[in-house]
Amino acid sequence: MKHTMPRHIAIIPDGNRRWAREKGYNDSEGHAKGFLEVSPVLLKYLWTHGIHTVTLWMFSADNWSRKPDEVNYLMTLFDQFLDLMLKMADEYNLCMLHLGRKDRIPGELCNKIHMVEGKTSKHNKGNFLFALDYSGRDEMERALHKFCSSGERHDPESFSRFLDTGQVSYPDPEIIIRTSGEIRTSGFMPWQSIYSEYFFLAKYYPDLSTDDLDQVIKDYFNRDKRYGN
């Protein structure tokens, strides 16, 4: 039986620091491994295998509570990562879209976000959604405020247009992958994920491979998805 590939896969890349500490590395080496080495390989693999939209949760709103040195390093790392992803977006004709707040992100990185969104806005073969300073609760609160101020009729379809994914072709991920063995959603995409299939993988994100992605997609096809029926 021929299966239709999922249109949207989201990844919660957990475990960079634990991976580094278990190997005797600095935390920064775990983050660099995850974002600069592993992520580009995995994302490219998904797009080349027909996944239209991929979301990566890069930085939670709760992550601001980490030590300032780590946060500052991550902001610099994300700047480098977005440069890598811009090249890939041009190669694969991908639209890049930021999910989350922009007002707390450092100025240079915020400018980079605006730049990559603008440069790729006309690309139409797929999407890369990067969640940075993202919280599902915050997204819902911001959307609700805009929705109530809009005067639009009160129905779910209208409300969904005010979410960060409101202009995305396939806003709802069929698959959400979380690494590191943690079995919780942490409030990720609460509106969009009501029918998502979750895969909680025991390995840390820097150890995630394309073989793991293959297995997740195979397991997805084997699940009984009734969508409330």
NORGIDA-V760358 format. One record per run of one state. SS is the DSSP state (hx for helix, st for strand, lp for the rest). FROM is the first residue (numbers start at 1). TO is the last residue. If there is no record, write none. Layout:
SS/FROM/TO ; SS/FROM/TO
This chain:
lp/1/7 ; st/8/12 ; lp/13/15 ; hx/16/22 ; lp/23/26 ; hx/27/48 ; lp/49/52 ; st/53/60 ; hx/61/65 ; lp/66/67 ; hx/68/92 ; lp/93/93 ; st/94/99 ; lp/100/106 ; hx/107/119 ; lp/120/125 ; st/126/134 ; lp/135/135 ; hx/136/150 ; lp/151/155 ; hx/156/160 ; lp/161/174 ; st/175/178 ; lp/179/196 ; st/197/200 ; lp/201/204 ; hx/205/207 ; lp/208/209 ; hx/210/222 ; lp/223/229
